[in-house]
């Protein structure tokens, strides 16, 4: 699943460790999500979106569904 996590994190000048602390996960988990090696659970995806004040669809894109108009 494609995501904008790295960009959103960089816009706020947060390290992976900063974001991990806000989410209650490890830095390695944040890295795996950013690099596409791990798709977050639905509850974690919603938590990520809430941390950034965005809708889930603004953070994640289902690659199988094709490009979204916001991409």
Secondary structure, 3 states (H helix, E strand, C coil): CEECHHHHHHHCCCCHHHHHHHHCCCHHHHHHHHCCCCCCCHHHHHHHHHHHCCCHHHHEECHHHCCCCCC
